[in-house]
Amino acid sequence: MRRKENSTRRIWGRKSLSGMDFLTATNFPSSRDALHLHHGYTISLVEEGVLPMDFKGFKLNLKPGDFLILGPDVPHSFDFSAKDLGDCSYRTVFIKEEHLSVGLKAVLVNESSAISSFRDKAMWENYLSIQKGIEAGSKSDISVIISVSEKLLTHMPDFVLSRMPVKSPHIVTVKEYIKENFASAPSIEELANIVHISPFYLMRLFKEEVGLSPHAYINQLRINKAKEMIEKGTPLLQITYELGFTDQSHFSKTFLKITGVNPAHYELLHL
């Protein structure tokens, strides 16, 4: 059965879980067909249907009972090419790197570009139940989500399907510069001068290595920072100008394209 064109997408959280965000979604918003990254590690599962993932040509169909764990440097998208996709409901937990325990950081030290997947139906049912409990306001589920998520992340090195590391020293240098200066939205010419190559070559090499253009990568980091600022109660207008967006409309459109929700909804749901 062909999937329905309508989709719902909700990003939410709890104040007591400042290191985590949650996504609950049905079907695939059109903005998700472009390669994108997430802030920190992600743990995804499908409640119903099939979630068709594409990692720059490496494809994976996620089904109920499966876990998909991605590092923060893994560009990915949905694959819409199949003709027989029905409806799909799925969930993702976003875990910020800075909130991981010291021990877990050591386990994941080489996994930022890793794609891992494994199947464990009992653990899947438990993790799904915990997320639903947190969504409903269960305090007991809030108290265990961190430990269960960290347990899942410890499995990541054992079930790596592929890695997508950046190999070019030029791009490593440019990425580090962008991470320190994304709010100023450095131009392609500025970035090229840092590593002494042409803007054209940098554009091509960056897209090959990272999966995104430099401009798209900068916007990804700006929106990641915007989400943190929203969680702290920073007004949207202040976020707009502190992160270098032209105006609030520009900020809102960029936020919607990258997250699938507009910033006002993200602000309301993050309770």
N, C-alpha and C positions, 0 to 999 in steps of 0.2 A: 504493500500500500504506500502510495506517495505521501510524504509528510505534509502536514498542513503548513500554509505560509505564515500563519500567525505565530508569534513567539512571546514568551514572558521571560523577564530577566530581573532578578532581585538580588542586590548586593546589600548585605546586612551584617550586623555584629552586635557585640555586647561590650559595655564599658569595662567590665572585669576581664575582658580578653583583648587587651589593646594590641597584642601581637598577632591577632588573627582577624581575617575577614572571611565571609561566607558568601558563596554564590549559589542561588537556587534558580534553575532555568528549565524551560521547556522549548524545544526546537531551537533554531539557530537564527539569531538576528543577522541581517545582511552584512553588518559591519564586521562580523567575525570571519569572513572569508579571506581577510588579509592576514599576513603573518604578524604576530604580536608576541610580546613577552609579558611576564608577570613579575611583580615585586616579591622576591623571596621564593621559597619552595611552594609547590602546589600539590595537593592530593585530590584527585578527581575520581568520582564513581558515577555510574549510571543506574538510575532507579528502574527505568523502563526503556526499551528500544535499543538502538545502537548509536554510539557517538563516533563518527568517522573523523579521525585525526590525520593531519598531514604535517610532517616535519621536513620541509624542503625536499619532498619526494619520498621520504620514508613514511609509510602509511600504517595506521593501526586502527582497528575497530574495537572500541571499548564497549563491553557488555556487562549486564548485571552480574555481580560476583567478582569483577575485576577491579584492581586498583591501578591508577596511572599516577606516577610521581615524577614531576619535572623539576629540574634545576632552574634557577633564575635566568640563565643565559640560553634557554632553549626557545628559539622562535617556532611558532606553531600556528596552525589554522584548522578550520574544518574543511573537509572534502565533500563538495556537493555533487560530484560527478555521478554517483550511483542513482539509478532511476527508481529503485524500489525501497527507498528509505521511508519508514513510517515515522510516527511521532517519537520524540526522545525527551526524557526528563533526566536531568543530570545535576550533580552538585560538585562544587570545588571548594576546598579549604585553602586559603592563602596564608602562609606562615612566613612572617618577616624574619630575615636572617639574623637581625640584631637581637631577636627574642629567643633564639635557640640556646639551649644549654651549652656550656663549654664542652662537655663530653660529646654532644651530638655534632657540634661544629667540627670536632676532630674527625668524626666518622665521615662527615660529608665534605671534607676539605678538597677532594678531587671530583666532586659530583655536580658542580654548578652548571655543567653543560650536558648532564646525563638525562636520558629518557629511560625510566624504569617502569616495569609493569609486572604484576603477578596476580594470581587468582587465589582467593581464600574466602569462601562463601560465609563461614561463621564470623570471621573478622569483619567482612563487608556488612553483614546484617547488623553487627554491633555498632560499627561506625556510623551507619545510616541512622540507626535508632538514636544515637547520641546527638547527631546533628538536628534531627527532628525535635528532640527534647530541648535543646538549646534554643531553637527557633520558637518553641512554645513557652520558654521562660524557666525551664527546669534548672534549679540551682545545683542539683546533684550531677547533672550532665555537664554543666559548666565546669565543675571541679575535676572532671576526668578527661575532658577533651584534649588538654595539653599532653598528658602522659600517654594517651592512646595515639595521638598524632606523632609524638616523638618515637613511640615504638614502631609505628609504620615507617617513619623516615629511616630508622636504623636498618630496615630491610633494603633500602634503596641500592646500596653497592652490590647486593647479592643478585639483583634481578635487572641489571642494566642491559637494555636492548641495543642502545646506540649512544654515541656521544657526539656533540657538535661543538668542539673547541675552536677558539680563535687561534690560528697558527701564525699569522703575520705579526711581526713585532711592530710594524707601523700601526696596525689596527688596535693592538693592545695599548699602545701609547695614546692614540686618539680616544679610545674608550675611557681611559683613565682621566684624560683632560675633560671630556664631556661630563663625566660624573662629578667633577669639581666645579664645572662652569655651566651647567645646563640651564640655569635660570636666565643667563644672558643670551641664550640661543646663539652660540658661535656660528659664523658662516662657514660654508664649505672651503672658502679661500683661507680663512683663519686656521681651520683644522689642517688643511694641506700644508700650510707654511710650517706647522709644528714638526712635521715629519719629512719635510723637504721633497714632496712629490706633487704632481699636478692635481688640481681639483678633480679633473675627469678620472684620473687613475684612482684617486682616493674614493670617489663615488662608487666606481665599479668594484674595487677591492673590498670596501666596507660592506656592500650589499652581498657579496659572495661569502664573506666571513661571518657576518653577524646575522644576515637574513633580512635586515631592514636598511633603509637609507639612513644616512646620518641625521637628516631632519626628523624622520620617523622615530629614531632612537632617542633623540633629544626630547621630543614630545612625550615619549613613553616615560622618561624619567621625570619630566615636569608633572605629568598626571599622577605618577606614584607619590611625588611630594605633595601634590594638591590633596590627595586622599588623606595623608597624614595630617595636613593642616585642617581639613574639614573635621576630622575626628577630635581635634583640639578646640573646635568651635570658632576657628578663624572665619570672618565674613568672606563670602565669595568674591566680593569686589576687591578686597585686600589681597586675596590669593591671586586674582587675575593679574594685578600689577606687580606683585612681588615675584611672580614666576615669568614675567616678561611677555604675557599675552597682549595682543593689541587692544582688546576690549573684552567685556564679559561675554558677548556673543561668540567671539573667537574661542574663548576658554571653554564655554559650554559645548560648542560643536566638537572641539578636540576631545573633551572629556567623554562625550557620548560616543564618539567614534572608537575610542580606545577601550572603554569599559562596558559599553552597551547600555548605560543608563546616564541620565543627565545629572549634574552635580547637586541640584536641589533635591532630587529623589535620594541620592546617596546620603545626603545630609539628614534627611528625614528618617531613613531606614536604619541609620547607624545609631541605634538607641541602646 
